[in-house]
Amino acid sequence: MIQKKVFVYFFVFPLILLTGFLLLAKGKPLGDFGNYYYGSKIWAEGKDLNHLYNDIHWFNEQIKTHGEKDFFENYRPVPPFSLVLYRPFTFLSSSTAKLLFNIISCIVFCFSLARVARLQKWNYKYVLGIAILILPLYNNLAQGQSYLLITAILFEIYIAYRRDNKWLIAFLIAFIFHLKLFPVFILGYFLFRKEYKIVLFSTLMIVGLTALTILILGTGIVQNYFTEIAPRLMRNEIIDPFYFGHQSINIFLNDLFCYDAISNPDALINNPYLVGVIEGIIVGFIIYFAYSLVSKSNEFVFYALFIFCGVLISRYVTSYFLFLLLPFAISVIDYKRSNVIIIALLISCNIPLSFMEGMPLVLKYFRILLMLAVFVLVFFEFKPKLNYAILLIIGIVFSGFNFFKNRRYENHYYVTENKPGVLYGLRADIGSVVVKRCLGSRDFSDTIKFHVKINSVTPALDIGNKNVIRAYRINDSILVYLSDFQQGIGMYKLRMKIDKR
C-alpha cells in the first residue's frame, strides 16, 4: 500500500502536472533546445565544428538554411559531448525532437523522484516542493533545457550513495559534467565527506568520457573548449557579466562596483577589487557552512542543503537553473521556519525578472537577495559550531584569490549604444565605419559616422589579441576593432584605441 501511494504521489501526480506544462510549452519558440539540436545536426552534416564554436553568426546562418524561424542561438557555452548526446534527435524535425526530449526528461524525472521518495519514506506533503518551483519547471520545458534530467541524476546519485554504489555515482557525476559543467559541484559533497574513492572514480570517469568524446569528435574541438571557453564561462563571461537576468552574488556585486560604459554606466563605485574581496568572503563562508554540516551526516536534508549552497555561489543563475533547488525545496518542509523559507523561495523563483527591469537596485536583484535571506534562515535553523580561525583563513584565501582574478581593465568602446543582437562584421572606409549584427534569423547593418576625417584605412591583420575578430587601422594611428574582451564569449563590441605603429 505504501509503495502504491508513493507511485501515485511522486510519479503519477507530477507526471500529470508536467504533461500540462508540456502542452503549454508546445507552441513556444525553439529556445535553447535549438543550440543542442542544430549543433548535432551540423555535426551530422559533416560541417566544420570549429565554426560552430567560433562564429555565432555562422551558426545562426546554418540554422536559417533549415527553414527555422524565431530563433537566436549560441553554441559556445555548450560542452562538446552534447553533440553526441543529441545526435539521435536530429532524425526528427526540431519541434518534434524538442517535444520528445521534454517527454523523456519528464518521465525520467518522475521515475527518479518516486525512487528517492520511496527510499526516504516521504508522504504526500513532500510533493508540494514542486509547487515552489513552478516557473523554473515551465521554463525548462519551454526552452527544452536539461535540468529536469540533471535533477533526476542528483536524486540517483543520492540513492546510489545510500546503497554504496561508488562506480554508479562516478558515472553519473561524469555524465552531468559533460552535460552541463556546473552541476559537477556535487563532487564537493563527497570530498567534504572524505569519500576519496568516489572522488577518484569520478575523476577517472570524467577523463574516460572526455577521451571518448575526443575519439568521436577529435582533439582540437575538445581541447579548445576546456582550455579557452570553459575558463571564460567560470569567469561569468557567458552573455554579459552584468546581465541581471542571471542573478547571482557576482553579478549583483558587478552592478555595484564595476563601471562599464555600455553594460553598467551607473555603478555605485568603480572598484572591481571590491567584487573579488566581498564575493570571496561570502562564498568562503557559504562553503565552510556547508562543510560544517554535510561532513557529519549523510541525511538527505544535508545533501539537499549542499545543492542549495552550490546554486547560491554559482555565477550563472537562470530561471530554469533554479530547478536544481527541488531537493532543497522538498527538504525545507521539515524545517522549523519552513513557512518563511517556502514563501521566500516561492517569491524569488516565480516572479518573472522582466517585471523588475529598470527598478532600483534592491528590487532589481530581489531574487539573489531573497536567496541570501534564505541562507541566513537556514544558518539559524542549524546553528553550526564555527571555528572562527579556520573561517578567517578561508575568507582570506577566497577573497585573496578573487582579488587578483576579478581585475577588470578599461574598455575603450567606440559607441556606447547597445543594440540587440551580436556584432559579427566590421568594415571601415573613407567616411564611415559599418558594423553588422545578427539577431537569429535576421541580420542588420549599422553605419557609424567616424569622429574625424578619414584619410587612410588599412586592415590590421594581426594585433596580437585573440579576443579580436576584425580590426582596421585608420589614419595610421587609430585602431578600430571588434572584441569580446570582458564580455560574453562571442558577444563582440566595437572598440577604438590609439595605436601608433
N, C-alpha and C positions, 0 to 999 in steps of 0.2 A: 504493500500500500504506500509506504514512504517513497519508494522508487518511482511509483506511478505519479505521485504528487510532484516530485522533483521534475519528472519529464514534462508534466503539464505546465508547471510554473516557470521553468527555466529553459524549456525548449519550445513548446507549443505557443505559449503566450508571447514570448519575444519574437518568434518567427512570424506570428500574425502582425505584430507591430511593424516589423521590418518589411513585411510584404506591403503594408500600407504606404510606407515611405518609398519603397521601390516604385510603386505606381505613381506617387507624386513626383519622383525624380526622373521618371522615364522620358519625359519630353524635354528635359533640360539640355543645354549645350553639352558638347563632348567633355569639356572641362579638362582636368588634369589627366584623365584617362588617355587623352589624345597623345600625351608625351610617351607613355608606355606602349600604346598600340602602334603608333606610327614610327616610333623608334625601331621596334621589332620588325615592322613592315619594310622599312627602308633597308634594314639589315638583310631581310629575306630577298629583297630585290638586288642585292649584291652591290649596293652603292657604298661610297667611301664613308666609313663611320667616323673618320676624323672630322669631316664637315659637320656631322651630327653634333659633336661636342664643341666645335669651334665657331659655328656660324648659326645664330638663331634665325636670321632671315632665310638662309638656305633651307633650314628645317621646315619653316612655315611655307616656303615656296614648294617644297616637295609634297607637303600635305595638301596644298591647293590643287595640285595636279590630280588628286584623287576625288575632286569634286566636293571636298568638305567645306562647310560654311560655318560662320560664327565660332571661330576658334582663335586662340593665341597661345602657342605652345613654346616651351623652352626645355630642352632635354638636358641641359648641362648639369643640374643637380642630381640627376638620376644615376645610381650605380650601374656599371656595365652588365652585371648579372641579370638585370631586368630585361635586357634584350633577349636572353634565353628564356626566361620565365614566361614572358608574354607572347612568345613566338606562336604557340598553338592558337591564340585568339585571332591572329591575323588571317586565318582562313575564313573568318566571318566578316560581315560588314562592321564598321566601327560602332554603330549604335547597338547592334546585336551582341557584339563582343563585350561592350560595357555592361549591358544587362546581364549577360551570362556571368561575367566576373563578379558583379554585385550579388547575384543569386548564390554563387559558390561561397562568397565571403559571408553572406548571411547564414547559410547552413552550417558552415564550419564554425562560425562564432557561436551559434546557438548550441551546437554539439559540445563545444568546449565549456561553455557556460554551465550546461547541465552536468557535465562531468565534475567540474570543480564544486558545484552546488551539492552534488551527492557526496563528494569527499568531505566537505565541510559541514554536511548535515544542515544546510540552510533551510529556513521555512520561507513562506511566500513573501514576507516583508522585504527580503533582500533583493528581490527582482525590481523593487522600486528604485534601486540605484540607477537603472537605465533611464528612468524618467528625469533624472538630474542632468542628463547629457543628451537631450532631445535634439538640439541644434547641431552639435558635433556629429551625432548619428546621421541626421539628414544630410549634412554637408558631405560626409563620407560617401554616401550613395549618389548624391548629385554630382560630385566630382569624380566618382569612380576611383576613390582612393583606397589604400590597402590597410587602414588602421583597424578595421574590424578583424582582419586576418592577424594583424600583429597583436591585438589584444587577446585573441584566441590563443596565440602562441605563448603569450605571457602566462595565461592560465595553465597551458600544457607544461610549461617549464616548472611551475609550482607543483603540479601534480607529479611530474617526473622526479622532482626533488624529494617529495614526501615518500616516493617509492624507491628512492636511491638509485635511479637510472641515470648515471652520470653521462654516459655516451649520448643518450637521447637529449639531455639538457644541452650538451655541447653542440649537437647538430642543429637544434632549434635556435640557439644563440647565433651560430654561424649563418643560419638562414636569414634571420632578421637583420643581421649586419649587412648582408648583401642585398637585402630588400630596401631597407632604409638605414642609414648609418647610425642615427642617434639611439634607437632603442637598444643598442648593444650596451647601454649604460647598465643594464640588468646584470652584466658581468661583475660590476662593482658590488652587487649584493653578495655574491659568492666569495669575492675577495674579502669583504668585511667579515664574513662568517668563517674565514680561513679554510674554505673548501678549495684548496690549491689544486687538487686533481681536476676539479671541474674547470677551473681557470685554464689549466694546462690543456685539457682535452678540447676546450672551446677554442683556444688559440690554434691548436693543430687543425681543428675543423675549419676555422676561418682561412688558414693558409691553404688547406686542401681544396676548399671551394674556390678560392682565388686562383689556384693553379688550374683547376678545371675550367674556369672562365677564360684564363689565358689560352688554354689549349683550343677552346672553341672560337674565341674572338681575336686572339693574337696578343702579343705582349704590349705593343705600343699603346693601344687604347686603354688597357687596364692600368698600365704604369702612369700614363698621363692623368688618369682620373685620381689615383691615390696620391700622386706627388704634386700635382698642380691644382686640381679642382677641390678635392676634399679639404686641404688645409684652409682654403678660402671660405669654404662652407662653414668650417669651425669658427672662422672669424665673423660669421654672420653676413658674409657677402653673397647673399642668395638673390634677393631682388634689390633691396635698398637697406643699408644699415640703420635708416631712420624710419622705415615703414611701420607705422603704428599698428597696422593690421596683424603684424607678427609680434604680439605683445609679450615682452619678456623684460627681465630686470635690465639686461644690457641695452635694449632699445629705449627703455624709459630713461636710463642714465645718459645715453647718447643724446636724447632730446634735450635734456637739462644742460649738458656740459660740453657738447661738441657743435661748433658752428660749421655750417655748410651752406654756401651761397644759394644752392638750388634746393636741397632737401630740408635744411634746418637753419634758416636765416635768423630765427628768433630765439636762439639758445639763451638760457638764463645766464650762464657764464661759459666762456670759451676756454675750457681747461680739460682736454681729453684725459689727462692723467688722473683726474678725479674719478672718471669712469672706471679705470683699472683698479684703483685702490678700493673704492666703495663696493664695486661688484665682487672683488676678490674677498673682502671681509664677509659680505653676505653669503656668497657661495661657500666659503670655507666653513662658516657657522652651520649652514644647512647640511653640508656633507658630514660634519662632525656630529650633529644631532642625529642624522640617520644612522651613522656608525654606532653611536651610543645605545641605540635601540635594537637594530637588526642583528648586531653581533651576539646578542644574548638570547634570542628566541627565533624559531622558525615558524611562528604562527603566521597565518595568512594576513592578519591585520598589520604586521610589521613589513611583510613583503609588499603589501599594497602601499604602505607609508613610504617605502623606499621608492616605489614608482612615482608617487606624488612628488617627492623631493627631486627626482630626476627630471620630471616635467618642469618643475619650478625653476631649476637652474638652466634649462635649455635656452638657447638664444633664438630659437625658431619655433614660435608657438602659434600655429594656425588654429582655426576653429576645429577642423577635423582631427588635428593632432591631439586635441583635448580629450578625444575618446579614450585615450590611454589611461585617463583618470578613472575609468569604470571600476577597477578593483578597489581603488580608494573610496569612491562614491558608495560602493557596497559596504565597505568595512566601517565607515563613519556612522552607520546606522546604530552601532553599539556604543558609540562614544557618549560620555556624559553630556557634552554640549552638542549633541547630534543635530538638534533643530537649528541652532545658529549656523553651524557649519554647512548643513544642507542648503539653507536659504542662501548663504554666501556663494556656494558652488552653483546653485541654480541660477542666480543672477549673473554671475561672472561668465558662465558658459553659454548662456542662452540669449543674451541681448545682442543683436547684431551690431558690430562695431561701426557700421555705416551711420548709425544714429549718433555716434559720438564724435565723428569727424568735425574738426573746427571748434570743438569745445575747449574750455580751459584745461590745463594740464591734468589736474586731478581727475576730472570726468573723462577726459580723453583716454587715460590709461587705467580706467576703473577695473579692468579685468585683472591685470597683474597686481594692482594694489589690493584687490579683494583676495587674490590668491595668497599674497603675503600675510594678510589678516588671518586667513585660514591657517597658515603655518603657525602663526602666533598662538591661535586657539589650540592647535594640535600640541604645541610645545607645553602649554599649561595643562593639557589633558594628561600627558605622561610625566612631566616634570623630571626629566632625566638628571642624574648627577653629572655635573660638568667638571672636568679638570681644566681649570682656567689657565694653567701654564701651557697645557697642550693646545687649548683653544687659541691662546695668544700666538703661539708658534705657527699654527695653521693659518691664522689670519695674516701674519706677516709673510708667510710663504706664498699664499694665494694672491694677496694684494701686490706683493713684490713682483711676482711673475706677470700679473696683468698690467702692472705699471709700465713695463717696457713693451709688452706685446700690444697694448692698446694705443700706442702713439699714432696720431694722425698728422699728416702733412697738409700744407695748404694746397687747395685745388684751384688752379687758375682757369676758371671757366670763361669761355668766350661769350656765351649768353647764359643768363640765369633763368630763362623761361623754360619750364619743364613740360614739354608737350607729351601727350600719350604716345606710347609705342617705344620701340628700340631703334636707336640710330645704328645704321649699318653701312652707310656710304657717305663719302665726302669728296667734293670737287671744288677746287679753288681756281679762279681765272681772273683776268683783268676786270675789276669792277665788283665782284661779289664772291661769296662763299655759299655753296649749295650743299645741304645735308639731306640724306634720305633716311626715312624711318619706316619701320614695319609695325603694323598692328594686326597680326594674324594674317588674314586673307587680304588685307588692304595695305597698300604702300602709299607713302606721301613724300613730297619733295618740298623743302623749305629753302627759299633764297634769303640769305642774310647779307645785308649791306656791310662792307668792311669799313672800319672806323677811320682808315687813312687811304690815300690814293695808292692803288696797287700798280707798281711799276714792273715787277717781275714775279713770276711764280715758277717754282721748281718742285717736283715731287721729292720728298725726303724718304728714301727707301729704307734706311736703317738708322734709327735714332737711339738704339741700344735700350729699348724699353719693351718688354714682352706684353705689357698691357695695351700697347698702341696697335691699331689695325690700319689706320690711314693717316698720312701726315704730309703737309706741304710747307715749304719754306717760302715766305713772302718777303719781297724786298731784301733778301739775303740776311734778314735779322729776326724775323718773326716766324715762329713755328706754330702752325695751326694743325690740330690733330684730334683724332677720336681715341679715347682711352676709358677703360673701366676701372682705373686705379681707385681703390677705396669705395667702389660701388659694387652692386651685384655683378656676378660673373656674366660678361657679355652685355651688360647694361651700360653702353658707351655714352659718354658725354663729350661735347665739343669743348676743347681746351685751347689755350693760347699761352705762349711764353716767349720771351726774348731769347734768341739762340744765335748769337753771332759766332759763326764758324769761319 
